[in-house]
Amino acid sequence: MTADTAGTESWYAVRCVFQWDTPGAPLYEERLTLWQAGSADEAIERAEDEAGTYADDNGLRYLELAQCYTLATDGRPGDGDEVFSLLRESQLGREDYLDHYFDSGTERQGAVAEE
């Protein structure tokens, strides 16, 4: 995370986690939102306010987990700018790591088809 310059606003990506009320196995959503704010704390506060509204509007439960990442960009984000990074220690090998965290077979990725 980069340090903020006093009196200026930076861009922040905030990841919030939700639980859907679905039959069968629990369904969780990780959602990234982008905020221009004076500090990481302000970005998190605004993201959590929006997360509560998003949860209420969609019948979800906000799990009160917010992770913030300061974008290392001068000015407005553009093509190719990194918007989030998370480092995790793991004893899993490459394929097992990807299968465990990102390709378990239970992910629902992409757009939801309209009925």
Contacts in CASP RR format, 6 or more apart in sequence:
PFRMAT RR
TARGET T0000
AUTHOR 0000-0000-0000
METHOD contacts of the structure
MODEL  1
MTADTAGTESWYAVRCVFQWDTPGAPLYEERLTLWQAGSADEAIERAEDE
AGTYADDNGLRYLELAQCYTLATDGRPGDGDEVFSLLRESQLGREDYLDH
YFDSGTERQGAVAEE
1 40 0 8 1.000
1 68 0 8 1.000
1 69 0 8 1.000
1 70 0 8 1.000
2 10 0 8 1.000
2 70 0 8 1.000
2 72 0 8 1.000
4 10 0 8 1.000
4 38 0 8 1.000
4 39 0 8 1.000
4 40 0 8 1.000
4 70 0 8 1.000
7 38 0 8 1.000
8 38 0 8 1.000
9 36 0 8 1.000
9 37 0 8 1.000
9 38 0 8 1.000
10 36 0 8 1.000
10 37 0 8 1.000
10 38 0 8 1.000
10 70 0 8 1.000
10 71 0 8 1.000
11 34 0 8 1.000
11 35 0 8 1.000
11 36 0 8 1.000
11 70 0 8 1.000
11 71 0 8 1.000
11 73 0 8 1.000
11 75 0 8 1.000
11 76 0 8 1.000
11 77 0 8 1.000
12 34 0 8 1.000
12 35 0 8 1.000
12 36 0 8 1.000
12 37 0 8 1.000
12 40 0 8 1.000
12 43 0 8 1.000
12 44 0 8 1.000
12 47 0 8 1.000
12 68 0 8 1.000
12 69 0 8 1.000
12 70 0 8 1.000
12 71 0 8 1.000
13 32 0 8 1.000
13 33 0 8 1.000
13 34 0 8 1.000
13 35 0 8 1.000
13 68 0 8 1.000
13 69 0 8 1.000
13 71 0 8 1.000
13 83 0 8 1.000
13 84 0 8 1.000
14 32 0 8 1.000
14 33 0 8 1.000
14 35 0 8 1.000
14 43 0 8 1.000
14 44 0 8 1.000
14 47 0 8 1.000
14 66 0 8 1.000
14 67 0 8 1.000
14 68 0 8 1.000
14 69 0 8 1.000
15 30 0 8 1.000
15 31 0 8 1.000
15 32 0 8 1.000
15 66 0 8 1.000
15 67 0 8 1.000
15 68 0 8 1.000
15 69 0 8 1.000
15 84 0 8 1.000
16 30 0 8 1.000
16 31 0 8 1.000
16 33 0 8 1.000
16 47 0 8 1.000
16 48 0 8 1.000
16 51 0 8 1.000
16 62 0 8 1.000
16 63 0 8 1.000
16 65 0 8 1.000
16 66 0 8 1.000
17 28 0 8 1.000
17 29 0 8 1.000
17 30 0 8 1.000
17 31 0 8 1.000
17 62 0 8 1.000
17 63 0 8 1.000
17 65 0 8 1.000
18 28 0 8 1.000
18 29 0 8 1.000
18 31 0 8 1.000
18 51 0 8 1.000
18 54 0 8 1.000
18 55 0 8 1.000
18 60 0 8 1.000
18 61 0 8 1.000
18 62 0 8 1.000
18 63 0 8 1.000
19 26 0 8 1.000
19 27 0 8 1.000
19 28 0 8 1.000
19 29 0 8 1.000
19 60 0 8 1.000
19 61 0 8 1.000
19 63 0 8 1.000
20 26 0 8 1.000
20 27 0 8 1.000
20 28 0 8 1.000
20 29 0 8 1.000
20 59 0 8 1.000
20 60 0 8 1.000
21 59 0 8 1.000
21 60 0 8 1.000
21 61 0 8 1.000
25 106 0 8 1.000
27 108 0 8 1.000
28 63 0 8 1.000
29 60 0 8 1.000
31 51 0 8 1.000
31 54 0 8 1.000
32 83 0 8 1.000
32 84 0 8 1.000
33 47 0 8 1.000
33 50 0 8 1.000
33 51 0 8 1.000
34 77 0 8 1.000
34 83 0 8 1.000
35 42 0 8 1.000
35 43 0 8 1.000
35 46 0 8 1.000
35 47 0 8 1.000
37 43 0 8 1.000
37 46 0 8 1.000
40 68 0 8 1.000
40 70 0 8 1.000
43 68 0 8 1.000
44 66 0 8 1.000
44 68 0 8 1.000
47 66 0 8 1.000
47 68 0 8 1.000
48 62 0 8 1.000
48 64 0 8 1.000
48 66 0 8 1.000
51 62 0 8 1.000
51 66 0 8 1.000
52 62 0 8 1.000
54 60 0 8 1.000
54 62 0 8 1.000
55 61 0 8 1.000
55 62 0 8 1.000
67 86 0 8 1.000
69 83 0 8 1.000
69 84 0 8 1.000
69 85 0 8 1.000
69 86 0 8 1.000
71 77 0 8 1.000
71 81 0 8 1.000
71 82 0 8 1.000
71 83 0 8 1.000
72 81 0 8 1.000
72 82 0 8 1.000
73 81 0 8 1.000
77 83 0 8 1.000
88 101 0 8 1.000
90 97 0 8 1.000
92 100 0 8 1.000
END
